[in-house]
Amino acid sequence: MNIKFHYLYRDGANYKQCSSVVFSNKSDYTVQEVEDAMKTVLIDELWFYANKWNLKDLHLHQWDEEIDHSWHEFDFVEETEEDATNGDIADFIALINAS
């Protein structure tokens, strides 16, 4: 099974924009192993910078310097039969550990 990572951007007014990416899973990682690996590098086990993880930036509304921030939010990870769109999960985990 492939791995699907869901994430979102929540702006200062609490408007949300969601996205997901699908990774192949040649190493047969479990969802729990992927979540654990990701949470060790998240800011407070929740936030990350999408550009450092080579993910699409979801800042689509006009930026309000007083209330907006640049972090994206971890949502959840799941197994999927969908085709991979972003390479292999092992490579992704290596990338986020290096960032």
Order of alpha helices (4+ residues) and beta strands (2+ residues): beta-beta-alpha-beta-beta-alpha
